[in-house]
Structure formats: C-alpha cells, structure tokens
Amino acid sequence: MFTLLQIAARNLARNRKRTLLLGGAIAIVTVLLVLLTALFNGTQASMLRNATTLSTGHVNVAGFYKITSGTAAPVVTDYVKLRDIVEKETPGLQSLVVRGRGFGKLVSDASSQVAVVSGIDIEREANFKNILEIVSGDVNRLSEPHAILIFEATAERLELKIGDNVTLSSQTFRGANNSIDCKVVAIAKPLGMFSSFFAYVPLQTLRELYSLDQHTAGGIQIYLKDWEQAEQVAAKLRIALDKSGYRVMDHMDLPYWRKFDIVKREDWTGQKIDVTTWMDEDPFMKWTLFGFRALIVIVFMVLLAIIIIGVMNTLWMAIRERTREVGALRAIGMQRHMVLAMFVTEGALLAVISSTAGVILGVIAAYGINAAHLKMIKGFQMVLMSETVTLLVSVPTVLLSLLVIASVTTLGSILPAWRAARLQPVEAMHSSN
Amino acid sequence: MHMATTSAPQPIVHLSHVDKDYKLGAVTVSALKQVSLEIAPGEFTVIAGPSGSGKTTLLNLIGCVDVATRGEVVVAGQDTGKLSEGDLTRLRLNALGFIFQSFNLVGVLDAFQNVEFPLLLQKKLNGAQRKERVMDLLHKVGIADYAHHRPGELSGGQRQRVAIARALVTYPRIVLADEPTANLDSVTGTQILDLMQELNREGTTFLFSTHDPHVVSRAGRVVRLVDGRIVTEPDEQSQSSHA
C-alpha cells in the first residue's frame, strides 16, 4: 500500500540522524561486500588465467601409458586422433593446445634445480605469449629447437641469462637417463609462487628428451568459453572417450604428477586417458580461492550480524516511540499484519536505499582502485599471481550483494515489527512511550 | 441507569453483568463490577465519574480494544466475547469510530491522509470516492483549508477536528470519545462539543467519557460510574436520551 510506504519514508526522514547513522552503516557494509567480492572475482580471474596458461587448461585430456605394469609415462599416443574427438565432443570449446609433460633437472655451471618441464608449440599459444611478461629475450624463439624459457627466480638461482646453455636431464619412460642442452631464449616475470618450478621447451625438444615419436604428446589443454562449466564438460568427455573405445581413468582429485605412484601400482598396461579440470591440476589455487571465499563469507557474516542488530535496535526505538500511534491505528481497525507490514516496509526502505547507495559507491571505488594500479605486497603477489590489486566488478555479483544486504536487513526488521503487531491496542494506547 | 424500552430501536451497545478485573502482581483489581448498559442509536451519552472510576475501561470494552472478564458485551449485534482478534479489528474498523484524548493522529500524514486512512484499510471506495468523502467531512468539521497540514502544524482544536473526521469517515454505528476535550482550552473544548452535538443531531451516536461537569451538562444522557459500578442519579433518569 502506497500509504504505508509514505509513512515509512516520512518516519525515516523525520528521524534523520538515526536514519543516516544506520543507513550509512548499511551502505558501508555494502561497499565492503562489493569490494571484497570484486577482489575475489578479480583474483580468481587473474589466478585462473595465469594458472591455466602455465600448467593446465580449464579441462585437460591427458593420461598415462604403461609399457609394463610397474611404470607410468604421462603421455598419450596418437594425440591427433584424440584431439579430433575432443574438438568434436567439447561443448563451449574456445580453444585447445597440445602440450608435452615432463619432469627433470635443470643444470647450469652454477647450480641445479628440479623443474616441471612443459613442451609447447609456441605458434599455437597466443594466450601464453599474451600473459607472460618477458623480462629479457624473445618468447617467439621458443619455436627454435632446444630453446628454453625460464622464470626470473630460476635464472637467478642458476645464474643464467639470455643465450646461456642449461642442461635438461631426465629419465625416459623406459627407464634410461637422457639429457639435452638447451639455450635460454626468454626469461619471464614470476606468475605466482610455483612459476619458478616451471620451464618451457618446444614440444619436439621434449619428445627428444623422452625419446617419443611425433604422434605422442603429454595432453590436450582445453579452454572453454565458460570456465565454470569445466566439471560438466569433463564428465561429458569421459563418457564420450569411453564410447570412442578409450580406457578412461576414474576421476581423482589430484594433479597428474601426484598420480604417478598410484598408476604405477595399478595392474594394467597400455594407454589410459585421464580427464581432469583446473581444480584437479592446481589444488593450491583451488584451496587459495576456497580460503579467500571463506574469509569473505566470515567477514561478511560478522558485518551482517552488526547491521541486523543495528536495524533491530533502531526499529525497537521507533516502535517504542510510536507505541501509542500503533495502539491508535490498531483501535481504528488496522489488522496486525498491516502493522507488521508498516514497520517491515520502514526497514526494507532503509535497507534498499542504503544498499543501493552502497553498491553505487562500491562500484565507483572498485573502478578507482583499478585505475590507481595499486601494487600488492610481495607475499600476496606470489600467492595471488598478480602484481597489482585487480577488482573485477560483475553485474550478477553486484546484484546479488544488493539483494543479500537488502533482504537480510529487511529480515532483521521482522522481529521488532512482529512484536509491534502483537501489541494489545489497549496497552499500546495507554503506553507512556 | 437508563435501559432502552422494547419499543426503542435495536441497541448498538448491550452490556450485561460485565466485570473487568486486572491482575497487578498477586492482587486482582476490579475495574468494573456488574455493569449492564444499553446504548440506542442517536444517543449523545456521557460516561461520567471521577478518575479511576472505570470510565476508560468501560469505553475500551465497548470499543472492542479490551475484553470483559465476565458478562456479555454485544456491539453492533455481535457478541465481542466470541470474536477472534481479526474479527474484533474488523468490527472496530466498520462499526466504531474513535476520538482520543490526545488525538493520536499519525504524525507523518497530513490531515487529509489521516482521515482517509480508515477508508484505505476498508478498501471499499476508490480514490475519487475517498477524496469526496474525506473533503466533505473536513468541510463539515471546519478544517478543509488545513487538509494538507500535518498534525504538528495544527492547533489542539484543529487536531481534534481531524480526529473527529477520521472517526466519522467510515459511517460508524457509534463514535467513542475518551475525554475528547481534556487536552483543549475551554473555548476550543466548547467548540468541539458544539460540533459533536451538531453531528449527533444529524444522526451520529456518541458515547464519551469525561469528568468535566460542564461537558456532563451538555449530555443527553449521563451514565455515572463510581468505583466500577453504574450509579444513576434521579434527575439524570428523567433526561431525554437524545441531545
């Protein structure tokens, strides 16, 4: 009823100081929620973009080949056939790349370190080139045989610069030791705390290291238009590959390098395909995002509880001040549910106006922070895989924030309003307020 | 005590052997004792008595904002003891009008909106019909020029006129007024009584409480309460039941 809205609005305006105080608090909580969710979205997008460039696609179709039951090689044979099936059966496919997977030791004149070595076809890796920030050298030279790209931390540890040679040694999947000399062609800025353990060589170079033929690769990294569909797409691909005659491994929530021992112990030989998602391949990122999300939820809950208490207190005060008015309205024929509606409308109006103001301020603040290019402190840079604070304002998240704050604060007004509705007219009319 | 005769029209209010007790901790206080009363249409009746005699309690029972401990209270043909909370509220809305000592208008609504409010609750009239009815009443109580003033911008007398218009807007069977002139100066109080009497002559039934002898002298009928019991004075028995 319009009159109830009018009564609510005018009562809020009449108690301007109290309204501004509580409305301001609701708006501030909304601003914080908008900024926190935008920070989460920004961090998630940044981590996901970086991680899916380094070591995983949104979905990965890879697997293990076992020559004997006690060995396990992270390769797929006849990858072209597999790629054709994946291209055909992946809904929402944006792009895919073929990568080689390896694990070896980088040895320089100064030192050595272990590294996850990926074989890539740089001419088909546009995202890779876009995302990596090259400190020195040229990433395009990864097309040259025996070239290698390393990160700054590795270059410092091994005292390497562009043009230097580094020996990459590993054990072939048949158990023999092998090594090749690679030339450093590019050094990149770190992309998160694990990037220093990554190195990239041409796919063909990796095949040479492991004595693999042209038809063998580590796996296919799939990039989707909507990364949130990764789980569903992975499930669909498992079924499609099974129908195509491949033996498909049961889903395990682990990165491929933690499956070696498990696969080695299994009593089978030949090829098995393993379909994983970015969450399986990068559990660190999954848990970082989970922790971040949990932190936001906890902070938000605390702030929300404060706001609910504030709303309830304010309405208690309003009801105490207007007890006689409630009594008179009940006496002239206002039903209880209308009294309830009258006070809930007041709470809802305050909530909607304040949270809308908070959303607008929050969005402006988010754009301001992005424009300021604020640097993150070192520790966070490593964990969150980004140098600057990046806030990603998404319309659905902002609308959800608005809805949640407005709904919850409105809910906070129900108890006092219900108590007001339960007032006996005779007692309320003779209340001394 | 005045009782309606068999030839009189059906009473609007009928109370039979009504008691009202209040619990104050372990003590039970009897506010009304064995009260029987009938109010016929068109009466202009005063409930008179000293403070604490039970005037307001009696009005509250008739106004359906309180319930009797014992006895029967019938208002507009309905036994209030058998009605639910919602039914009592509907009865108040449709059959009763209230005028309060301290006006009890909604402070954030203007005079027009205050008078219109019971019609909005009733949901019987459309906007144009409501406007016509409200403006008609505001003219009648002499406050049409202040229709868009809020209570805070009106004098006590003007506020009480708004309250009277609000009480009348739903065509109630009876208007109950709890000491309607108590918060007004004597001149304004007289004007309000004049207005109520004029409305009574036009057919509105009034029942109001007071302990002001000047107001009592204007009544068509006086119901005198002492210590929760109705006491009828001989000279009042002979008075007409109409103003």
Interface residues (C-beta under 8 A of the other chain):
Chain A: M1 T3 Q6 I7 R10 N11 R14 R324 E325 G327 A328 L329 R330 A331 I332 G333 M334 Q335 R336 M338 Q424 P425 V426 M429 H430
Chain B: T56 N60 G63 V65 D66 E85 G86 T89 R90 R92 L93 N94 G97 F98 F100 S102 N104 L105 V106 G107 V108 L109 Q113 E116 F117 P118 L120 L121 Q122 R166 A167 T170
